[in-house]
Amino acid sequence: MAEERVERLLAEVHDAFGMIRVLEVDDYRFLEFGDAIEQSCVFTADPSWLEYDYTRAMLIGALCHEAPESALFLGLGAGTLTQACLRFLPLEDVEAIELRPEVPRLAIEYLGLDDDPRLYIRVGDALDLLETAESADLIFVDLYTDVGPGVGHLAWSFLENCQKKLNPGGWLVINQWATDDGKPLGAALLRGLYHRHYWELPVKEGNVILIVPADLDQELDMRALQGRADELAPRLGYSLQTLIGVIRPAT
């Protein structure tokens, strides 16, 4: 008979946006918003381990850059992707903007987020604070609430300004919801905004990761991407090649 998984509540806080919980089940800890809506999963022994395909797909977006030195995370969550990028990429300067002030505190206290000297966290709405953020080689948009994607995921001017914040040769990586037909939420808007010049990576969690270059002259070098993924695989502990194999041009 299978042993029942025991769930332990480690922390519960309430803020202006609702409830936040940290739960522990076996070797994992979970950050939840609202009514048991899981936001992040952390492998306690290694907080840089990316458990879910959507986070691994976002790391693939980062690997499109040959040697990124700076990154901007819009939405922090438990910080697993931030941890992975700090560990596996040659980053020197990383900024994260998180709406809810309790989230960074809980991430540091319970979810293994390192106090890395390269990481600077600001609390506030990414739609307001993007203007004062530094430009970056990589920008990640992952703005989710307990009811779905934040307004930034469909805000034309915000998404346009995210691309404008990229350094030359940079990449914008967006964790977008998928609709029933498998296309990203707001596909028509995205096609118009980015002139169909981006790539999509659908994942089993029901998301589509968008990989958007800084400008129209910039192409995705699949062979170089595969090479960087192969080189990194022994350190990651898993291969990214299956996910790379489903990257498709904008639909």
C-alpha positions as CSV (number, residue, x, y, z in Angstrom):
1,M,0.0,0.0,0.0
2,A,1.4,3.4,-1.0
3,E,2.5,5.6,1.9
4,E,0.2,8.7,2.2
5,R,1.9,12.0,1.5
6,V,1.8,14.3,4.5
7,E,1.3,18.0,3.8
8,R,2.7,20.4,6.3
9,L,1.8,24.1,6.5
10,L,5.0,26.1,7.1
11,A,3.7,29.6,6.7
12,E,0.5,31.4,6.0
13,V,0.2,35.2,5.6
14,H,-2.4,37.6,4.3
15,D,-1.8,40.8,2.4
16,A,-3.8,43.2,0.3
17,F,-4.1,40.7,-2.5
18,G,-5.2,37.7,-0.4
19,M,-3.5,34.7,1.2
20,I,-0.1,33.2,0.6
21,R,0.9,29.8,1.9
22,V,4.1,27.7,2.0
23,L,3.5,24.0,2.2
24,E,5.9,21.1,2.5
25,V,5.3,17.6,1.0
26,D,8.1,15.1,1.3
27,D,11.2,16.7,-0.4
28,Y,9.3,19.6,-2.0
29,R,8.0,23.0,-0.8
30,F,5.2,24.8,-2.6
31,L,4.2,28.5,-2.8
32,E,0.5,28.9,-3.1
33,F,-1.8,31.9,-3.6
34,G,-5.4,32.1,-2.6
35,D,-7.4,28.9,-2.7
36,A,-4.6,26.3,-3.2
37,I,-3.4,27.8,-6.5
38,E,0.2,26.5,-6.8
39,Q,2.6,29.2,-7.9
40,S,6.0,27.5,-7.5
41,C,7.5,24.2,-6.6
42,V,10.9,23.9,-4.9
43,F,13.0,20.8,-4.5
44,T,14.3,21.5,-1.0
45,A,17.7,19.9,-1.5
46,D,18.4,22.0,-4.5
47,P,16.4,25.2,-5.0
48,S,17.9,25.8,-8.4
49,W,16.3,22.5,-9.7
50,L,13.6,23.2,-12.2
51,E,10.8,20.7,-11.5
52,Y,8.3,21.8,-14.2
53,D,8.6,22.0,-17.9
54,Y,7.5,25.6,-18.1
55,T,10.4,26.7,-16.0
56,R,12.8,24.6,-18.0
57,A,11.3,26.1,-21.2
58,M,12.0,29.6,-19.8
59,L,15.6,28.6,-19.1
60,I,15.8,27.5,-22.8
61,G,14.7,31.0,-23.6
62,A,17.6,32.3,-21.6
63,L,20.0,29.9,-23.4
64,C,19.1,31.7,-26.7
65,H,21.6,34.3,-25.6
66,E,25.3,33.3,-26.0
67,A,26.6,35.0,-22.9
68,P,24.0,37.1,-20.9
69,E,25.4,39.4,-18.3
70,S,22.1,41.0,-17.0
71,A,18.6,39.7,-16.4
72,L,15.3,41.3,-15.3
73,F,12.6,39.1,-13.7
74,L,9.1,40.5,-13.7
75,G,7.5,38.3,-11.1
76,L,9.7,36.4,-8.6
77,G,7.6,33.6,-7.0
78,A,9.7,31.2,-5.1
79,G,12.7,32.2,-7.2
80,T,13.6,28.8,-8.7
81,L,14.1,30.2,-12.2
82,T,16.1,33.1,-10.8
83,Q,18.2,30.7,-8.8
84,A,18.8,28.5,-11.8
85,C,19.8,31.5,-14.0
86,L,22.2,32.8,-11.3
87,R,23.8,29.4,-11.0
88,F,24.0,28.3,-14.6
89,L,24.4,31.5,-16.6
90,P,27.3,34.1,-16.6
91,L,25.1,36.8,-15.1
92,E,26.6,39.7,-13.2
93,D,23.5,41.8,-12.5
94,V,20.0,40.5,-11.8
95,E,16.9,42.5,-10.9
96,A,13.6,41.1,-9.8
97,I,10.3,43.0,-9.4
98,E,7.7,41.3,-7.3
99,L,4.2,42.7,-6.6
100,R,3.7,41.2,-3.1
101,P,6.2,42.1,-0.4
102,E,5.7,38.9,1.5
103,V,6.8,36.7,-1.5
104,P,10.5,37.6,-1.4
105,R,10.6,37.2,2.4
106,L,8.9,33.8,2.2
107,A,11.2,32.7,-0.7
108,I,14.3,33.6,1.4
109,E,13.0,32.1,4.7
110,Y,11.4,28.9,3.4
111,L,12.1,28.3,-0.2
112,G,15.9,28.5,-0.4
113,L,16.3,31.8,-2.3
114,D,19.9,32.8,-1.8
115,D,21.0,36.2,-0.7
116,D,23.1,36.5,-3.8
117,P,25.1,39.8,-4.1
118,R,24.2,39.9,-7.8
119,L,20.4,39.9,-7.1
120,Y,18.4,43.1,-6.4
121,I,14.7,42.7,-5.5
122,R,12.2,45.6,-5.8
123,V,8.7,45.3,-4.5
124,G,5.9,46.9,-6.6
125,D,3.8,46.5,-9.7
126,A,6.0,45.6,-12.7
127,L,3.7,47.7,-14.9
128,D,4.8,50.8,-12.9
129,L,8.4,49.9,-12.2
130,L,9.5,48.6,-15.6
131,E,10.3,52.2,-16.7
132,T,12.9,52.6,-13.9
133,A,14.4,49.1,-14.4
134,E,17.8,48.8,-16.0
135,S,18.0,47.4,-19.6
136,A,18.9,43.8,-19.7
137,D,20.1,40.9,-21.9
138,L,17.3,38.7,-20.7
139,I,13.8,39.7,-19.5
140,F,11.4,37.2,-18.0
141,V,7.6,37.9,-17.7
142,D,5.8,35.6,-15.3
143,L,3.1,37.7,-13.7
144,Y,0.4,35.3,-12.3
145,T,-2.2,35.8,-9.6
146,D,-4.5,33.2,-8.0
147,V,-6.9,33.7,-10.8
148,G,-4.6,33.5,-13.8
149,P,-2.2,35.8,-15.8
150,G,-1.8,39.4,-14.6
151,V,-2.9,42.2,-16.8
152,G,0.6,42.7,-18.1
153,H,0.3,39.5,-20.1
154,L,-2.1,41.2,-22.4
155,A,-1.1,44.9,-22.1
156,W,0.2,46.0,-25.4
157,S,2.2,49.0,-24.2
158,F,3.8,47.0,-21.3
159,L,4.8,44.1,-23.6
160,E,6.1,46.6,-26.1
161,N,8.2,48.3,-23.4
162,C,9.5,44.9,-22.2
163,Q,11.0,44.4,-25.6
164,K,12.4,47.9,-25.7
165,K,14.2,47.3,-22.4
166,L,16.3,44.6,-24.0
167,N,19.9,45.2,-24.8
168,P,20.9,44.6,-28.4
169,G,20.9,40.8,-29.0
170,G,18.7,40.3,-25.9
171,W,15.7,38.0,-25.5
172,L,12.3,38.4,-23.9
173,V,10.8,35.2,-22.4
174,I,7.1,35.3,-21.5
175,N,5.3,32.5,-19.6
176,Q,1.9,32.8,-21.4
177,W,-1.3,30.8,-20.9
178,A,-2.4,28.6,-23.7
179,T,-5.9,28.7,-25.1
180,D,-7.9,25.5,-25.9
181,D,-6.4,25.5,-29.4
182,G,-2.9,25.4,-28.1
183,K,-2.1,29.0,-29.1
184,P,-0.8,31.6,-26.6
185,L,-3.4,33.8,-24.9
186,G,-3.7,37.0,-26.9
187,A,-2.1,35.4,-30.0
188,A,-3.5,38.1,-32.4
189,L,-2.2,40.9,-30.2
190,L,1.2,39.2,-29.9
191,R,1.5,38.6,-33.7
192,G,0.8,42.3,-34.3
193,L,3.0,43.6,-31.6
194,Y,6.1,41.5,-32.4
195,H,5.4,41.3,-36.2
196,R,5.2,37.5,-36.0
197,H,8.9,37.5,-35.3
198,Y,9.1,35.3,-32.2
199,W,9.1,31.6,-31.3
200,E,6.7,29.5,-29.1
201,L,7.5,26.6,-26.9
202,P,4.3,24.8,-25.7
203,V,4.6,22.7,-22.5
204,K,2.4,20.1,-20.8
205,E,1.3,22.3,-17.9
206,G,-0.9,24.2,-20.4
207,N,1.4,27.2,-21.0
208,V,3.2,28.5,-24.1
209,I,6.6,30.1,-23.5
210,L,7.2,32.9,-25.9
211,I,10.8,33.7,-27.0
212,V,11.0,37.2,-28.4
213,P,14.2,38.7,-29.8
214,A,15.2,42.3,-29.3
215,D,14.6,43.2,-33.0
216,L,13.5,41.9,-36.3
217,D,17.1,41.2,-37.6
218,Q,17.7,38.8,-34.8
219,E,17.2,35.1,-35.5
220,L,17.1,32.0,-33.2
221,D,20.2,29.9,-33.8
222,M,18.8,26.4,-33.1
223,R,22.1,24.6,-33.5
224,A,23.9,27.0,-31.0
225,L,21.0,26.6,-28.6
226,Q,21.1,22.8,-28.7
227,G,24.9,23.0,-28.2
228,R,24.6,25.2,-25.1
229,A,21.8,22.9,-23.7
230,D,24.0,19.8,-24.2
231,E,26.9,21.5,-22.5
232,L,24.8,22.4,-19.6
233,A,22.9,19.1,-19.2
234,P,25.4,17.4,-16.8
235,R,25.2,20.3,-14.4
236,L,21.4,20.6,-14.7
237,G,20.8,16.9,-14.1
238,Y,18.4,16.7,-17.0
239,S,18.3,17.3,-20.8
240,L,16.5,20.1,-22.4
241,Q,16.6,18.6,-25.9
242,T,13.0,17.2,-26.0
243,L,11.6,20.7,-25.1
244,I,13.9,22.4,-27.7
245,G,12.5,20.0,-30.3
246,V,9.0,21.4,-30.0
247,I,10.0,25.1,-30.5
248,R,7.9,26.5,-33.3
249,P,7.7,29.8,-35.2
250,A,4.9,32.2,-34.1
251,T,1.5,30.8,-34.9
